[in-house]
Amino acid sequence: MATQQNLLVFGSTGQTGRHFTRLALDAGHHVRALVRTPAKLAVRHDELEIVQGSVTDDLDLDALLDGVDGVVAMLGDAAAQRTRQVNTTLVRSLVPAMRRSGTRRFLYQAGGLSAAPGKRLSPVLRLIRGTVARSHVGQHEDNEAVMRYLDEEAQDVDWMVHRAGIGSDGPSKGELHRSASKISIGTFVDCAAYNLRSLTDDSAVHTCDGSTYRRSR
């Protein structure tokens, strides 16, 4: 991908998304943000393009993807995802539109309690998912359906999934690194910074890994 990228961002007003949007703009990228309520996006920048709309609308994805180098989706709506797979519906329309536009790179942020295709969560994560995170089961299942679709039907697209262990909106705790076996509880800003770095990480393509803070020696 080019050093200066044109990014289409879904979820720019969310907990991680607002940090990602600021970091991407600070790094010199152009951000086209789909926002249901523009007033919720506090950032103002010459390279920020706001498009009013929602992922549940009948979107003109071809127009949204015009001139775009990469797409980032950081979406979560626990109430809506209890009854329908909102994100899977979007991604199943988004990927064909990416093929039409020639946009190849796609980062999808899932939760750390969503299992990667063909893998099981660790006993500890299964316990958390079945107890304290039980009310979010619809989100986990939606994320898992997205990952299965990407893995089975979108190998021609340079997608990557960040199974983030998001915890709080506190200050940075350090730099997160990709891990196939471990997931740290990261702050929103650290998860956002990881997402931005991952977009240019060719080794992350076609992975559904978590992220972890490395211990100092």
N, C-alpha and C positions, 0 to 999 in steps of 0.2 A: 504494500500500500504506500501511497505517496506520504511524504513527511507532513504536509498540510492536507488534512482530510476533510471531506464533506460528509458529515455524519447525520443519519436519521435516528432520532432517539425517541423511543416509546417509554413512558414512565419518568419523564424529566422532573416532575413535581413530587415524586416519591422520596422515600427516606434516603435511598442510595442515589437515585436519579438526579436530585438537585445538586449533590456534590459532584457527580459525574459531569453534569452540564457545565458547572463552573470550572472544573479542572480541564475539560476539553477546550473551553474557550480560552482559558489562561495559557494553554499549550499552543494556541494559534490555529485551532481547527474551526471550521464553520459547523454550526449545529442547527439542524432543522428539527424542532421539537413539536410533536403532536401533543396538544394540551387541551383537556376538556374545559378547564377554567383558567384562561391566561393570567388572571390576577394572582393565581397561586404561585406563578413562577416569578420569584422576586428578582432574578438575574436580569440585567439589561446590558446588552453588548451589541456592537455593530455587526458582529458575526453570528448573532443569534436570530434565527428566523422562526417565528411562532406560527404554527398552523392550528387553528382551533378545531377540535374533534376528539373522538373517543375511539378506542379499539373496538367497541361494540357497534359503532356506526358502519354504514356502507361506505367504506373509504375508497378513494381513488388512489390505490397504491402505486399505480404507474406514475402519477403526478408526484406523489410523495418521494418516490425513488429517483426522480429525474436528477441526474448529475451527482448521485450519492455514491460514495466509495464504500461505506460500511454502515451497518444497521446495529443498533444496540437496543435490547428489550429488557427492561427492569420493571416487570409488571406484577402486581398482586392485588387482588380484590377478594378477600376471604368470603364476603357475603355472596358475591356473584358466583364464585367458584364452588360454592356448596351445591349449586344446582346445575351448573353447566361448565364445560371446559372452554373458558373464554380465550385463554392464551393459545390453546391448540387450534382453535378455529382461526385465530389471527395468523399463526405461523403457517398453517396449511394454505392460506391465500398469499401470504407474504413471500414464501419461497418461490412459487411460480412467477410472481411479479419480479423478484430479484433476477431470475433467469432472463426474463424479457428485457430488463434494463441493463444487464451485464454487471450488476452489483454482486460481488462474490462473498464478501466477508460479513459474518453475522455472529454477534455475541448475544447469548441468551443467559440471563441470570436466573437460576433456580435456587431453591433452598437446600441447605445441607441435609435436610431430612427427606429429600426426594432421592430415590435410588436411581443410579445410573443403569442404562439398559443392560440386562443380563447379570446384574450384580445385586447382592443383598446388603442392606445396611448392617452395620455392626450391632451386636446385641444392645449396647448402650443407646445408640441412636434409635433403634426400634422401640426401646422402652420409652424414650422421650416422646417419640412420635405417637405412641399409643396412649400416653397419659397427659402430660402438660401441654402437648401440641395437638391434642386430638381434635380440637375445634377447627384446625387448619387442614384436615385430611383432604378436603376438596382441592386445595392448592397443591398439595403434594402429588395427588393423582393427575392433576392438570399438567404439572411440570414433567411428570414421568411420561405422559402421553406425548408431550412436545419432544422429549429426548428420544423416544422410540421412533417417532416420525422422522426426525433428523437422521438418526442412525440407519434407518431402513430405507428411506426414500429421498434423501437429500445429500448423498455422498459427493455430488458434483458441486456443492456449495461449500465454501470454506467457513463452516460454522464451528463454534466452540461454546461450551456450556460451563458457566461458573456456578458450582453448587456451593453457594456462600453460606457461611455460618454467621449470619448477621446478628449483632447483639444490641448495640446502642448507638446513640448519636454523640458519644463522647469524643475527646480528642484522639488523634492518631496514636496507636500503640506500636507502630512500626510498619514495616513493609511485609505484605502477604506474598507468599510464594505458592505456586501450584503444587498440589499433592494428590496422588491417586489413593492415598490411604488415610490421611489425616485431615481434619477440619477444625480450625480455630474459630472461636467466637470473635469476630472482627467488628470494628466500628464501621459505621456507614461510610465515612470518608476513606477508610482504608480499603473497603470493598470497591468503592468507586475508582480509586487509584489503580487497584488491581485490574479492574475491567478495562480501563484505558490502556494500560500497558499490554494487556492480553491481545488487544486488537491487532498489534503488530508482531505478535509472537507466533511465528509459523509452526513452532512445535506444539502449540495448543490446539491447532486445527484438528477437528474430529475427536476431541476429548470432552469428557463430562466429569472433570476433576473438581475437588474441593480446593481450599486454600488454607495455608497455615503460616503462623509466625515462626520463624526459625529462632531457636534458642541460641543465645550468645554462649560462646565457649569459655 
